[in-house]
Amino acid sequence: MTYVIAAPCIADYSCVDVCPADCISPRPRDSAFDDAEQLYIDPDLCIRCGACAKACPVQAIFDQSELPAPWRHYADINRDYFRQEKAT
């Protein structure tokens, strides 16, 4: 399992600053930054340390196994964001 960023994300980058695995995107320097609706966690790079969830000011980051029912589809949204990035 991995951590997942869900709907309440406000993209304040607190999670990016504490992530030791550098698995959260997009960042302001990324080409996709202007079009992104939120931040995303790459499930292939996430080491499940939980630092991002603790740093999130709006509690938008969950262990995948603990995603609230209305936001379970965000696991796919996070994964698909990185699959699309890797395909281009």
Rosetta silent file (secondary structure, phi, psi, omega in degrees, C-alpha in Angstrom):
SEQUENCE: MTYVIAAPCIADYSCVDVCPADCISPRPRDSAFDDAEQLYIDPDLCIRCGACAKACPVQAIFDQSELPAPWRHYADINRDYFRQEKAT
SCORE:     score description
SCORE:     0.000 S_00000001
   1 L     0.000  165.690 -177.732    0.000    0.000    0.000 S_00000001
   2 L  -138.330  174.109  170.891    0.921    3.626   -0.396 S_00000001
   3 E   -89.289  152.738 -174.886   -0.209    7.021    0.774 S_00000001
   4 E  -134.693  137.458  174.076   -2.764    8.846   -1.376 S_00000001
   5 E   -96.004  127.959 -175.643   -3.629   12.525   -1.735 S_00000001
   6 L  -111.717 -171.247 -171.371   -7.385   13.071   -1.936 S_00000001
   7 L   -51.024  -37.557 -176.114   -9.848   15.866   -2.710 S_00000001
   8 L   -69.407   -0.473 -176.399   -9.189   18.289    0.139 S_00000001
   9 L   -53.823  130.985  177.077   -5.661   18.959   -1.205 S_00000001
  10 L  -112.846    7.217  176.313   -4.844   22.669   -1.327 S_00000001
  11 L    51.929   49.652  178.946   -1.350   22.186   -2.819 S_00000001
  12 L   -90.808   -3.168  174.097    0.467   24.135   -0.142 S_00000001
  13 L    71.753   10.498  173.796    3.565   21.928   -0.522 S_00000001
  14 H   -59.082  -39.481 -179.072    3.992   21.090    3.162 S_00000001
  15 H   -68.167  -38.321 -179.979    4.009   17.443    2.152 S_00000001
  16 H   -62.642  -41.480 -176.799    6.591   17.998   -0.581 S_00000001
  17 H   -64.355  -28.269 -176.627    8.966   19.660    1.855 S_00000001
  18 H  -102.160   -6.772 -175.671    8.992   16.672    4.239 S_00000001
  19 L   -73.740  114.916  179.643    8.922   13.781    1.761 S_00000001
  20 L   -77.057  -14.627 -176.959   12.238   11.866    1.900 S_00000001
  21 L   -96.774   -5.326 -179.477   11.355    9.836   -1.205 S_00000001
  22 L    52.565   48.473 -174.720   10.662   12.825   -3.489 S_00000001
  23 L  -111.133   10.842 -177.991    7.498   11.109   -4.699 S_00000001
  24 E  -109.846  131.001 -178.449    5.009   14.000   -4.650 S_00000001
  25 E  -144.707  167.956   -5.449    4.266   16.037   -7.782 S_00000001
  26 L   -81.633  160.986  175.910    3.829   18.363   -9.506 S_00000001
  27 L  -106.606  162.176 -178.073    6.158   20.961   -8.095 S_00000001
  28 L   -54.654  -28.138 -179.185    6.180   24.612   -9.175 S_00000001
  29 L   -82.780   -9.265 -178.646    9.144   23.936  -11.472 S_00000001
  30 L   -78.977  145.387 -179.741    7.338   21.068  -13.268 S_00000001
  31 L   -62.915  -27.653 -178.259    5.733   21.690  -16.651 S_00000001
  32 L   -83.448   -2.840 -173.735    2.459   20.144  -15.417 S_00000001
  33 H   -58.067  -46.812 -175.508    2.199   22.499  -12.451 S_00000001
  34 H   -65.011  -25.518 -177.586   -0.103   25.079  -14.045 S_00000001
  35 H   -98.085   -9.133 -175.095   -2.626   22.446  -15.141 S_00000001
  36 L   -73.343  137.050  178.183   -2.651   20.280  -12.006 S_00000001
  37 L   -84.864  -21.514 -177.765   -5.784   20.227   -9.902 S_00000001
  38 L  -163.109 -176.289  172.361   -3.935   18.902   -6.859 S_00000001
  39 L   -93.670  160.624 -176.459   -0.725   17.158   -5.771 S_00000001
  40 E  -138.522  151.094  177.176   -0.219   13.435   -6.292 S_00000001
  41 E  -109.467  128.444  177.632    1.875   10.663   -4.707 S_00000001
  42 L   -76.719  112.700 -176.775    3.722    8.201   -6.939 S_00000001
  43 L   -66.248  -21.174  178.734    2.812    4.777   -5.509 S_00000001
  44 L   -78.312  -20.290 -178.263    5.952    3.228   -6.997 S_00000001
  45 L  -107.151  -19.478 -177.905    8.216    5.629   -5.086 S_00000001
  46 L   -61.614  131.171  179.686    6.292    6.104   -1.828 S_00000001
  47 L  -102.814    7.402  175.482    8.107    4.501    1.118 S_00000001
  48 L    60.342   37.462 -179.782    5.094    4.776    3.468 S_00000001
  49 L   -77.371  -24.738  179.154    6.887    6.863    6.073 S_00000001
  50 L    83.407   -0.528 -179.219    3.749    8.930    6.776 S_00000001
  51 H   -59.859  -38.420 -178.931    5.623   12.233    6.958 S_00000001
  52 H   -64.016  -43.430 -178.894    3.398   13.748    4.273 S_00000001
  53 H   -63.235  -39.916  179.511    0.177   12.887    6.094 S_00000001
  54 H   -67.439  -32.365 -177.057    1.455   14.442    9.315 S_00000001
  55 H   -83.455  -18.432 -175.033    2.488   17.636    7.492 S_00000001
  56 L   -68.200  120.787 -177.576   -0.741   18.145    5.538 S_00000001
  57 L   -73.503  -15.329 -178.425   -2.642   21.122    6.987 S_00000001
  58 L  -116.724   11.915  178.211   -6.007   19.949    5.621 S_00000001
  59 L    52.575   50.711 -179.289   -5.686   16.201    6.293 S_00000001
  60 L   -98.650    0.985 -175.873   -5.913   15.314    2.611 S_00000001
  61 E  -115.065  129.022 -175.523   -3.353   12.478    2.726 S_00000001
  62 E  -132.391  149.152  165.287   -4.322    8.966    3.760 S_00000001
  63 E   -62.175  138.208 -175.829   -2.821    5.528    3.880 S_00000001
  64 H   -53.486  -37.121 -178.374   -4.525    3.833    0.940 S_00000001
  65 H   -71.509  -11.557 -177.996   -6.135    1.273    3.255 S_00000001
  66 H  -114.585   12.594  177.930   -7.705    4.103    5.280 S_00000001
  67 L   -61.462  131.366  174.567   -9.122    6.249    2.468 S_00000001
  68 L   -59.557  146.523 -175.900  -12.676    7.362    3.279 S_00000001
  69 H   -48.529  -45.141 -178.167  -15.211    5.651    1.010 S_00000001
  70 H   -65.546  -16.060 -176.123  -16.049    8.790   -1.036 S_00000001
  71 H  -114.042   10.956 -178.278  -12.357    9.250   -1.871 S_00000001
  72 L   -60.529  -30.209 -179.765  -11.225    5.678   -2.590 S_00000001
  73 L   -68.100  -12.397  178.017  -11.010    6.434   -6.302 S_00000001
  74 H   -68.753  -19.754  173.438   -8.163    8.858   -5.526 S_00000001
  75 H   -62.471  -43.477  177.259   -5.801    5.886   -5.289 S_00000001
  76 H   -68.686  -39.294 -179.464   -6.381    5.390   -9.021 S_00000001
  77 H   -62.441  -44.449  178.247   -6.175    9.121   -9.709 S_00000001
  78 H   -63.314  -48.072 -179.614   -2.764    9.385   -8.011 S_00000001
  79 H   -62.031  -45.090 -177.657   -1.425    6.278   -9.787 S_00000001
  80 H   -65.653  -31.847  177.361   -2.799    7.326  -13.168 S_00000001
  81 H   -57.978  -44.568 -178.257   -1.215   10.778  -12.874 S_00000001
  82 H   -77.247  -30.852  174.982    2.233    9.165  -12.783 S_00000001
  83 H   -64.375  -40.730  179.155    1.457    6.600  -15.465 S_00000001
  84 H   -66.226  -42.523  179.320    0.460    9.442  -17.776 S_00000001
  85 H   -62.620  -40.532 -178.014    3.619   11.416  -16.895 S_00000001
  86 H   -72.904  -26.160 -178.943    5.849    8.394  -17.578 S_00000001
  87 H   -78.829  -20.654 -178.180    4.130    7.699  -20.898 S_00000001
  88 L   -94.192    0.000    0.000    4.849   11.170  -22.265 S_00000001
